[in-house]
Amino acid sequence: MKYSELVELYETLDSTTKRLAKTYHLSQFLKETSADDLEQVVLLVQGRVFPSYDEREIGVANQLAIKAICLASGVSSQSIEKEWAKAGDLGKVAESLIKGKRQATLAATELSVKKVFDNLRKLTELTGQGSVDRKMQLIAELLSFAKGAEARYIIRTILGQLRVGTGAGILRDAIAWAYFPKAVGAVFVKCGGCHKTVPPADICVECGMELGKEPKTTAVETEEARKDYNELLAEIQTAYDLTNDFALVAKKAKTEGVEGLEKVEIRIGNPIKIMLALKVDSVAEALETVGRPAQCEYKYDGFRLECHRNGEKIWLYTRRLENVTEQFPEVVECLKKYVKADKYILDTEAVGHDPKTGKYVPFQDISQRIKRKYEIERLAQELPVEVNVFDILSCDGKNLTAEPFNKRREIIERIVKGADMKLKVSTSIVSSNEAEIERFFSKAKADGTEGLMIKKLDAPYQPGARVGYMLKYKKVMENLDLVIVAAEWGEGKRVKWLSSYYLACRHDGGRLLEIGKVSTGLKEKREEGFSFDEVTEMLKPLILEQEGRYVKLKPKIILEVAYEEIQKSPTYGSGYALRFPRVIRDRSDEKGIDGINTLEDIERLYKMQKKQKA
């Protein structure tokens, strides 16, 4: 397949924000893609060259990309950086500079999907002396053969900035639409203009006519057809949940149909996206969501570890699917000692503790262990972790994700024979009584945890989803009013906005001290609420200095910010940082700089938070 064909798809997907239109165009492309090219195409439309469970990444930094563009175009790095600062998109810069620069002797050469894919994969394999130059040559080689938009999408892909809107839901539905026309056709509509069977959107994705207008649109859906369609989507979703690999799922669907999807099995050693929790503000709300009785477990202030074992081989993965087996040798030994099974996948929380006092310590105290690949033995002694097992996905070769939670819990209690401060089953009760659960919540806080996880007893395990089967209940910290002192221009679709904001609190004599950066909580469209566009308009007149994408601002715009936790941090002048901050609203009209939160406020909240965990 020609790479230009895939680029045409990128352009089409990028030209619409409509989910149904994206799904339709992607499905038509997948339908025409050969089985030989399919896996590469499915990975590339996600901006990847490996499945999401594979920790290998292309790993090219902006500066290396700039050098490759320089080599391919003959334009200086300084000029490229200036153009990048203006455009905010290094892919567009590459397209502009590469266009017309191809050597006449190469004019007839066309890039193939395979060539692009192979070169990008080679980027992940090169290490050691001379690897940087070789990577630059591999990228420059592609750019030298590229024409038009091909250069743009090559650069965006290697930088992890493809962003054409092909999320998991769209990929799942596109696979269904591509390879199961009978089931899908039954829930589509027939356009009265072009007479083609299309998704039931506002307008026809083929001819642009408003559906439902004359000539009349004909719906062919029946209740039975909708049921069949939903069952098909569930089969595809389950296959993906078990493999975390849409390329494999697409090939199974194309070559083997539903029977192939049904044969897909969970694979020990391949990490699976963990099930996520929703927040609740009260026990009553939690019980209303999950039903009575519910299982209530300690919510530990640690990090998720997905533990895989197949005989003597053990793998440990974080919630981001990073392999951290080497960083936690003591966990490997605990799994061998305390879990009485040879094949399994466990969902756990690793929480740090002080080896002298035995008390739990905050996440930030042990977070360094996740990335460190040296002095591991010393860190294991100084910053040990306790592994709390709270779910199981597979045991002795049997997939348990469809089993009810209470049955999965029984299996855990049967095979895990642990010890405190090493590895154990998470502390829990089963209750219908709100007062009893509140008392258990108080005990959890007194034992140094964040609060409770409250779970539905008959729920399956839903990988990668934030569903109402599992809820987190903990005290909500009060919001902060902070002033924006600097910002960064966005990239890609956010290039026209200042979309990342440095926040500061007030200290002695009105000094402003940075306490972190926020880029979530705002909308992309004004009609949806407080938006990036609004904030950018407010900040533009306040720009004092600009260096690249970074701008220093006159402090005037005040934001109300929510967060999950205050952490100590040497990165910012205040000595603190906010964990998972998000913008709630603009408070500039309600208070001035003298009304924002002070460093003393931050210290008070930090001590209160620490006391609650003590």
C-alpha positions in Angstrom: 0.0 0.0 0.0 1.2 3.5 -0.8 1.8 5.7 2.2 0.0 8.5 0.3 -3.2 6.5 0.6 -2.9 6.4 4.4 -2.1 10.1 4.4 -5.4 10.8 2.5 -7.2 8.9 5.3 -5.4 11.1 7.9 -6.5 14.2 6.1 -10.1 13.0 5.9 -10.2 12.1 9.6 -8.5 15.4 10.6 -11.1 17.3 8.6 -14.1 16.3 10.7 -14.9 16.3 14.4 -17.9 14.0 13.9 -17.5 10.6 15.5 -19.8 8.8 13.0 -18.0 10.4 10.0 -14.6 9.4 11.3 -15.8 5.9 12.0 -17.3 5.5 8.6 -14.2 6.7 6.7 -11.9 4.6 8.7 -14.1 1.5 8.2 -14.2 2.1 4.4 -10.4 2.2 4.5 -10.0 -0.9 6.6 -12.4 -2.8 4.4 -10.1 -2.2 1.4 -6.9 -2.8 3.2 -5.3 -6.2 2.6 -4.7 -8.7 5.4 -0.9 -8.2 4.8 -1.1 -4.5 5.4 -3.8 -4.4 8.0 -1.8 -4.7 11.2 0.6 -1.9 10.1 -2.3 0.3 9.1 -4.2 -0.2 12.3 -1.1 0.7 14.4 -0.2 3.7 12.3 -3.7 5.2 12.5 -3.2 5.2 16.2 0.2 6.9 15.8 2.0 3.8 17.0 4.3 1.1 15.6 3.7 -1.3 18.6 0.5 -2.3 20.4 -0.3 -0.1 23.4 0.8 -2.9 25.8 4.3 -2.9 24.4 6.5 -0.4 26.3 8.8 0.3 23.3 8.2 3.8 21.9 9.6 5.6 18.9 11.2 8.0 21.3 12.3 10.9 19.1 12.7 14.3 20.6 11.8 17.6 18.9 15.5 18.5 18.4 16.3 15.2 16.6 13.3 15.8 14.4 14.6 19.3 13.6 18.0 17.9 12.6 16.4 15.3 10.3 14.3 18.1 8.7 17.5 20.1 8.3 19.3 17.2 6.7 16.4 16.4 4.3 15.6 20.0 3.3 18.9 21.8 3.5 17.3 24.5 5.7 19.2 25.5 8.9 18.0 24.3 12.3 17.7 28.0 13.4 15.3 28.7 10.6 13.3 25.6 11.3 13.0 26.5 15.0 11.7 30.0 14.0 9.1 28.5 11.7 8.1 26.1 14.4 7.6 28.9 16.9 5.2 30.5 14.5 3.3 27.5 13.4 3.3 25.5 16.6 3.4 22.3 14.6 6.7 20.8 13.5 4.9 18.5 11.1 3.5 21.5 9.1 7.0 23.0 9.1 8.4 19.8 7.6 5.7 19.7 5.0 6.4 23.3 3.9 10.2 22.9 3.8 10.3 19.5 2.2 7.8 20.4 -0.6 9.7 21.0 -3.8 13.0 19.8 -2.3 12.9 16.3 -3.7 15.8 15.4 -5.9 14.8 14.9 -9.6 16.3 11.4 -9.6 13.9 10.4 -6.8 10.8 11.9 -8.3 9.3 8.6 -9.4 9.9 6.9 -6.0 6.8 6.6 -3.8 6.8 5.8 -0.1 5.0 2.6 1.0 3.3 2.0 4.3 5.7 -0.8 4.9 8.8 1.4 4.3 7.5 4.1 6.7 6.6 1.4 9.3 9.9 -0.4 9.0 11.9 2.8 9.4 9.9 3.9 12.4 10.3 0.6 14.1 14.1 0.7 13.5 14.2 3.9 15.4 13.2 2.0 18.6 16.0 -0.6 18.1 19.0 1.7 17.7 21.1 2.3 20.9 24.6 3.1 21.8 27.3 5.1 20.0 26.2 6.6 16.7 22.5 5.7 17.2 21.5 9.4 17.2 23.0 10.0 13.8 21.5 6.8 12.4 18.1 7.7 13.7 18.4 11.1 12.1 19.3 9.4 8.8 16.3 7.0 8.9 13.9 10.0 9.4 15.7 12.1 6.8 15.4 9.2 4.3 11.7 9.1 4.7 11.4 12.9 4.4 13.5 12.9 1.3 11.1 10.6 -0.4 8.0 12.3 1.0 5.8 14.6 -0.9 3.1 17.0 0.3 1.4 16.1 3.5 3.4 12.9 3.8 6.2 14.8 5.6 3.8 16.4 8.0 2.4 13.0 9.1 5.8 11.3 9.3 7.0 14.0 11.7 3.7 14.0 13.7 3.9 10.2 14.1 7.5 10.1 15.3 6.8 12.8 17.8 3.7 11.1 19.1 1.5 14.0 17.9 -0.7 12.3 15.2 -4.0 13.4 16.8 -6.5 12.5 14.0 -9.1 11.4 16.5 -9.0 7.6 16.3 -9.8 6.7 19.8 -10.6 3.2 21.1 -14.4 3.5 20.5 -14.0 4.7 16.9 -11.5 1.9 16.2 -13.8 -0.7 17.7 -16.8 0.5 15.7 -14.8 0.9 12.5 -13.7 -2.8 12.7 -17.4 -3.8 13.1 -18.5 -1.6 10.2 -15.7 -2.8 7.9 -16.0 -6.6 8.4 -19.6 -7.3 9.5 -21.7 -5.5 6.9 -24.9 -7.6 7.6 -25.0 -6.6 11.3 -24.1 -3.0 10.6 -26.3 -2.5 7.6 -29.3 -3.3 9.7 -28.7 -0.3 11.9 -27.6 2.2 9.2 -30.0 4.3 7.1 -30.4 4.6 3.4 -29.9 8.2 2.1 -32.6 9.4 -0.2 -30.0 11.6 -2.1 -27.2 9.3 -3.0 -29.1 6.1 -2.1 -26.2 4.7 -0.2 -26.4 3.0 3.2 -24.7 5.3 5.7 -24.5 5.9 9.5 -27.5 7.6 11.0 -25.8 11.0 11.4 -27.3 14.5 10.9 -25.9 14.6 7.3 -24.9 11.9 4.9 -21.2 11.2 5.0 -21.2 10.5 1.3 -23.2 13.3 -0.3 -23.7 15.8 2.5 -27.5 15.8 2.3 -29.4 16.3 5.6 -30.7 12.9 6.5 -34.4 12.9 7.3 -35.2 15.5 4.6 -36.7 14.9 1.2 -36.0 12.7 -0.7 -36.9 10.7 2.4 -34.3 8.8 4.4 -35.2 5.2 5.1 -34.3 3.6 8.4 -33.8 -0.2 8.2 -33.1 -0.8 11.9 -35.1 -3.3 13.9 -35.0 -4.1 17.6 -33.5 -7.5 16.8 -30.9 -5.9 14.5 -29.8 -3.4 17.2 -29.4 -6.3 19.7 -27.2 -8.2 17.2 -25.2 -5.1 16.5 -24.6 -4.5 20.2 -23.5 -8.1 20.7 -21.1 -7.7 17.9 -19.6 -4.6 19.4 -19.3 -6.4 22.7 -17.4 -9.3 21.1 -14.9 -6.8 19.5 -14.5 -4.9 22.8 -13.9 -8.1 24.7 -11.3 -9.3 22.3 -9.5 -5.9 22.6 -9.9 -5.9 26.4 -8.1 -9.3 26.6 -5.3 -8.3 24.2 -4.9 -4.5 24.3 -4.1 -4.8 20.6 -6.5 -3.5 18.0 -4.2 -4.6 15.2 -4.6 -8.2 16.2 -8.4 -7.8 16.7 -8.8 -6.3 13.3 -7.0 -9.1 11.6 -9.0 -11.7 13.5 -12.2 -10.0 12.5 -11.2 -9.7 8.8 -9.8 -13.2 8.4 -11.8 -15.3 10.9 -15.0 -13.4 11.6 -16.9 -13.7 14.9 -15.4 -17.2 15.5 -11.9 -15.7 15.5 -12.9 -13.0 18.0 -14.4 -15.6 20.3 -11.1 -17.5 20.3 -9.1 -14.6 21.5 -7.7 -15.3 24.9 -6.2 -13.3 27.8 -2.4 -13.6 27.6 -0.2 -13.7 30.6 2.8 -11.4 30.1 0.7 -9.0 28.0 -0.5 -6.1 30.3 -4.2 -5.3 30.2 -5.6 -1.8 30.9 -6.8 -1.7 34.5 -10.3 -1.0 35.5 -10.7 2.6 36.8 -12.9 4.1 39.5 -15.4 6.9 39.7 -15.5 9.4 42.6 -18.3 9.7 45.0 -18.8 12.3 47.8 -20.8 10.2 50.2 -21.5 6.6 51.3 -25.1 7.0 50.4 -24.2 8.0 46.8 -21.9 5.0 46.6 -24.5 2.5 47.8 -27.0 3.9 45.4 -24.6 3.3 42.6 -23.3 -0.2 43.4 -26.2 -1.5 45.4 -26.4 -3.1 48.9 -24.5 -4.8 50.3 -21.2 -3.6 48.9 -17.5 -4.5 49.4 -15.5 -1.6 51.1 -11.7 -1.8 50.9 -8.9 0.5 52.0 -7.9 3.0 49.3 -4.1 2.9 49.5 -2.0 6.0 48.6 0.3 4.0 46.3 0.5 2.9 42.6 -1.2 0.1 40.7 0.8 -3.0 40.0 -0.6 -5.6 37.6 1.2 -8.8 38.5 1.6 -11.6 35.9 3.0 -15.0 36.6 3.6 -18.0 34.3 5.6 -20.6 36.1 8.9 -19.1 37.1 8.4 -16.0 34.9 6.9 -12.9 36.6 6.1 -9.5 35.1 5.1 -6.3 36.9 3.3 -3.5 35.1 2.1 0.0 36.1 -1.3 1.5 35.2 0.5 3.0 32.2 1.6 -0.5 31.1 5.2 0.1 31.9 7.3 -2.9 32.8 8.8 -2.3 36.2 9.8 -5.9 37.1 13.4 -5.1 37.6 12.7 -2.1 39.8 10.8 -4.3 42.4 12.7 -7.5 43.0 11.2 -7.9 46.5 7.7 -7.9 45.0 8.7 -10.7 42.6 10.0 -12.7 45.6 6.8 -12.0 47.6 4.6 -13.2 44.7 6.6 -16.5 44.6 6.3 -16.9 48.4 2.8 -15.7 49.2 0.6 -16.5 46.2 -0.2 -20.2 45.9 -0.7 -20.5 42.1 1.6 -20.9 39.1 -0.4 -18.9 36.5 -2.3 -15.7 37.2 -2.8 -12.0 36.7 -3.4 -10.0 39.8 -4.6 -6.3 40.2 -2.8 -4.8 43.2 -1.8 -1.5 44.9 1.8 -1.1 46.0 2.1 1.3 48.9 5.3 2.5 50.5 6.0 2.2 54.2 8.6 3.4 56.6 10.8 0.3 57.5 11.4 1.7 61.0 7.9 2.7 62.0 5.8 0.4 59.8 3.6 3.3 58.8 2.5 4.0 55.3 4.2 6.9 53.5 2.7 9.2 50.7 2.9 8.1 47.1 5.5 10.9 46.2 7.9 9.3 48.7 8.1 6.1 46.7 7.3 7.3 43.2 11.1 7.6 42.4 11.3 3.8 42.5 9.1 3.4 39.4 11.7 5.1 37.1 15.0 4.2 38.8 17.0 1.4 37.2 20.0 1.6 39.4 20.7 1.2 43.2 17.6 -1.0 43.2 18.7 -3.1 46.2 19.4 0.0 48.3 16.1 1.6 47.4 14.2 -1.7 48.2 15.7 -1.5 51.7 15.1 2.3 52.2 11.7 2.6 50.4 10.0 -0.8 50.7 6.5 -1.4 49.4 3.6 -3.5 50.6 1.5 -5.1 47.9 -2.2 -5.2 48.5 -4.1 -7.6 46.3 -7.7 -6.6 45.5 -8.6 -8.3 42.2 -7.7 -11.1 39.9 -8.1 -11.3 36.1 -6.8 -14.8 35.4 -6.0 -17.9 37.4 -4.6 -21.3 36.3 -5.3 -20.5 32.6 -8.9 -19.4 33.2 -10.1 -15.9 32.2 -12.0 -14.4 35.2 -12.9 -11.0 33.9 -16.5 -12.0 33.3 -16.9 -13.6 36.7 -18.7 -11.5 39.4 -16.4 -9.6 41.8 -17.4 -11.6 44.9 -16.3 -14.9 43.2 -13.0 -13.3 42.1 -12.5 -12.2 45.7 -13.0 -15.7 47.0 -10.3 -16.9 44.6 -7.9 -14.2 45.9 -8.5 -15.2 49.5 -7.9 -18.8 48.7 -4.6 -18.4 46.9 -3.0 -15.4 48.7 -1.5 -16.3 52.0 0.4 -13.0 52.8 1.9 -11.0 55.5 1.7 -7.3 56.6 4.3 -5.0 55.0 5.0 -7.7 52.4 2.0 -8.9 50.3 -1.6 -9.4 51.5 -5.2 -9.3 50.5 -6.6 -5.7 50.8 -8.4 -4.9 54.1 -12.1 -4.9 53.6 -15.6 -5.4 54.9 -18.9 -6.2 53.2 -21.8 -4.0 54.5 -25.2 -2.4 53.7 -25.0 -0.1 56.7 -23.9 3.5 56.0 -22.9 4.1 59.6 -20.8 1.0 59.7 -19.1 2.0 56.4 -18.4 5.5 57.8 -16.7 3.9 60.9 -14.7 1.7 58.5 -13.8 4.9 56.5 -12.5 6.5 59.8 -10.4 3.4 60.6 -9.0 3.5 57.1 -7.9 7.1 57.5 -6.5 6.4 60.9 -4.4 3.5 59.4 -2.8 6.0 57.0 -4.8 5.4 53.8 -6.7 7.8 51.6 -10.2 6.5 52.3 -12.2 3.7 50.7 -12.9 1.8 47.5 -16.6 0.7 47.4 -17.4 -2.1 44.9 -20.3 -3.8 43.3 -20.4 -7.5 44.4 -21.7 -9.0 41.2 -19.8 -6.8 38.7 -17.4 -8.2 36.1 -13.9 -6.7 35.6 -14.0 -4.1 32.8 -10.5 -3.4 31.6 -9.6 0.2 30.8 -13.0 1.6 31.7 -14.1 4.0 34.4 -17.4 2.4 35.3 -19.7 2.4 38.3 -18.5 -1.0 39.5 -15.7 0.5 41.6 -15.9 3.8 43.4 -13.5 5.9 45.4 -14.6 7.7 48.5 -12.2 10.1 50.3 -12.3 13.6 51.7 -12.2 16.3 49.0 -9.6 19.0 49.6 -10.8 22.6 49.3 -10.2 24.4 46.0 -7.5 27.1 45.7 -7.6 30.5 44.0 -4.3 31.1 42.2 -3.0 33.6 39.7 -1.6 32.8 36.2 2.0 34.1 36.0 3.1 32.4 32.7 1.7 30.1 30.0 2.7 28.0 27.0 1.2 28.1 23.5 -0.4 24.8 22.6 0.5 22.3 19.8 -1.6 20.7 17.1 -5.2 21.7 17.4 -4.4 23.9 20.4 -1.8 25.9 18.5 -3.9 29.1 18.5 -4.4 29.0 22.3 -2.4 29.5 25.4 -3.4 26.2 26.8 -1.0 25.4 29.7 -0.8 27.8 32.7 1.7 28.3 35.4 0.0 29.1 38.7 1.3 31.0 41.8 0.2 31.7 45.4 1.0 34.8 47.4 3.6 35.2 50.1 5.2 37.9 52.3 5.0 41.4 50.8 2.8 40.2 47.9 5.5 38.0 46.4 4.2 35.4 44.0 5.5 31.8 44.2 4.8 29.2 41.6 2.9 26.1 42.7 2.5 24.1 39.5 1.0 24.0 36.0 -2.5 23.3 34.9 -3.9 22.4 31.5 -7.1 20.5 32.2 -10.7 21.5 33.0 -11.2 23.9 30.2 -13.4 23.3 27.1 -12.3 23.6 23.4 -15.6 25.2 22.4 -17.0 28.3 24.1 -20.6 27.1 23.9 -19.5 24.1 26.1 -18.3 26.3 29.0 -15.1 28.1 30.2 -12.7 27.7 27.2 -9.1 27.9 26.2 -10.2 30.5 23.7 -11.6 32.8 26.5 -8.5 32.4 28.6 -6.2 33.1 25.7 -8.1 36.3 24.9 -7.8 37.4 28.5 -4.0 36.6 28.6 -2.8 38.0 25.3 -2.8 41.7 26.5 -0.9 40.6 29.6 2.1 39.1 27.7 5.4 40.6 29.0 8.0 38.4 27.3 8.0 35.4 24.9 10.6 32.7 24.3 9.5 30.0 21.9 6.2 28.7 23.1 6.7 30.1 26.7 5.3 33.5 27.6 5.7 35.4 30.8 2.5 37.3 31.9 1.4 40.2 34.0 -0.3 38.5 36.9 -4.0 39.4 36.7 -6.1 36.3 35.7 -7.2 34.3 38.8 -8.4 30.7 38.4 -10.2 28.5 40.9 -8.4 25.2 40.8 -9.3 21.8 42.2 -6.7 19.0 42.8 -6.3 15.6 44.4 -3.4 16.4 46.7 -0.7 18.9 47.7 2.9 17.5 47.5 6.2 18.9 48.4 8.3 19.8 45.4 11.6 21.5 44.7 10.5 22.3 41.2 8.4 25.4 42.1 9.3 28.5 44.2 6.6 27.7 46.8 8.2 24.3 47.6 4.9 22.6 46.8 3.0 21.2 43.8 -0.6 20.2 43.1 -1.3 16.6 42.0 -3.8 16.4 39.2 -4.9 20.1 39.2 -7.9 21.1 37.0 -9.5 24.5 36.3 -12.9 25.0 37.8 -13.7 28.7 36.9 -12.4 32.2 36.4 -12.4 34.3 39.6 -10.7 37.4 38.2 -13.8 39.5 38.5 -14.4 38.4 42.1 -11.0 39.0 43.7 -7.7 40.7 43.1 -4.2 39.4 43.7 -4.4 40.2 47.4 -7.3 37.8 47.6 -5.6 34.6 46.2 -4.5 31.8 48.5 -1.2 32.3 50.4 1.7 30.1 51.0 0.5 29.8 54.6 -2.8 28.4 53.2 -0.9 25.8 51.2 1.1 24.8 54.3 -2.0 24.6 56.4 -3.7 22.3 53.9 -0.6 20.2 53.5 -0.4 19.7 57.2 -4.1 18.9 57.5 -3.7 16.3 54.6 -0.7 14.8 56.3 -2.5 14.6 59.7 -5.4 12.8 58.1 -3.0 10.1 56.8 -1.0 9.8 60.0 
